[in-house]
Amino acid sequence: MTVSTRLNEVNIEAVGGLVAAVAADPAKARTTWAAHVAWQGGFASEARVRKFAAIPSDEPAALGGADTAPNPVEQLLAALGNCLAVGYAANATVAGIRIDSLRIDVKGDIDLHVFLGLAEGHAGFESISATVSIETDASREQLAQLHTKVLSSSPVGHTLGKAVAVDVVLA
């Protein structure tokens, strides 16, 4: 499908160009992403990604940090939400669906016993859930199809889904 007008502020021509390039040369689908993290003292660190400003990280005061930035597990939840948002914007645009607003609320449950050294076992999320709220004039059926497409193609969702249970519900 070719979309000639700009919808949802998505540069669909650029995405279409990438799809065409990968279809012509499958090796172009193989990509490597990187972040470079430097410890800043205490529980603070910062990540550098490509040319962007440093992304700070710290722990809340209750976990011994100075609470100057989101902690790594909060950033992981944010990464899932951001990845889903990209998926909704891209796939809605391809489907010709205008998004008036999109909010994704992500939360996860962690038992801190292992992190605190009080037990052995799994230190990560026991579960992660996301609630997606979309304002649009699309039908419920179109939204259900969009939701299915996004969940089937989310790199962060798939990555987390192999390690923890991920439950994403459409509100």
Beta strands, then each sheet from edge to edge (+ up, - down):
strand 1: 36-41
strand 2: 44-48
strand 3: 55-57
strand 4: 99-109
strand 5: 127-136
strand 6: 165-170
sheet 1: 1+ 2- 3+
sheet 2: 4+ 5- 6-
end
